[in-house]
Amino acid sequence: MKTAYDILLKPVITEQAMEQGDLKKYVFIVARDANKIEIRKAVEEAFGVKVAKVTTTHVRGKQRRNGAYPAGTTAARKKAVVRLTEDSKTIEFFEGMV
């Protein structure tokens, strides 16, 4: 059985993701085999909040170059945007990031 921390791998700390914090939307990199129900339960368990909606997207790995010849790809990942309910508290982890 997976724990909440096996599903939620890391938060996304970008300018675009931080602007959505005012709308109680938070972005996480999640396990590729996790579904929306598992993501909802993991966020509620890890942070003690109520989740209203979860949207997910698969992000493909991009081609990158290191110097002239060696070409490689970045890792493919799954990203989840979690929207909290209006009466839910905010996630304290994201508070000081703005």
N, C-alpha and C positions, 0 to 999 in steps of 0.2 A: 504494500500500500504506500502511495506517495504522500509525503508531507507537503505542507504549504510551501516550504522552501525548495522542494524538488520541482515544483511547478513554476514558482516565481523566481526566475534566475537573477535578474537585476533590473533596477529602474532605469529609465531613459532620462538623462539629464541634458536636454537641449533647450535652446531658446524657445523653439516652437512648442515643445512639450510643457515648459514651465508657464507659458502664457495661458494654457488651458487649466491651470490650477485654480484660477478664479471661478471657473465653471464647474469645479469639483470633478475634473477629468484628470486621470493620471495614467501614464504610459509605462508599461513594463515589457521586458523581454521575457518570454515564457518558454516552457518546454514545447518542442515541436509537436508532440503527441497529445498535448493537453487540449481539452475542449472547453467551451465557454462555461459550462456548469462547474467544472473543476477549477477554473480560474476564479470564478465568482466565490466559491467556497474558500479557496486559498487566501484571497484578499480579505474576506470577512474574518477568517481565523487569524491571520497574521497581524492585522491592524485594528481589529475590533470596530469595523465600520459596516454600513449597509450599502450594498451595491445595487444600483438601479439597472445598469445595462453594461454589457461587455461586447466590444467589437474587436475582431482579430483580423490580422493580415499576415500573409507569408511574404517575407522580404528575401528576394533572391540574392545570392552572392554576386558581387561585381568583379569584373576583371581589373586587376591592379598591376602596375609595373614597379619593379624595384631595380632601377638602373636600366641598362640597355636591353639585356636579353631575358633575365628571369621574369617570367610573367606568372601571376598566380591569381587566386580569387579570394575575396573576403568570405567569411562564413555566412551561410544562409541561416536565417533565424525566423522566429515567429514573434510578432509584436501584438500586444493587447492594449487597447484603450479602455479603461475602466471608469465609468461615470457613477458617482455616488448619489444617493437620494438627497433631497433637500434638507431633511431633518438630521442627516448623518453628520458626524464630526469630520473634520479634515484629517488627512494623514500627516502627522507631525514631521515625518522624515523629509517632506518636500517644502516645509515652511521656510527654512533659512536659505533656500536655493535661489529665490527670486531676486 
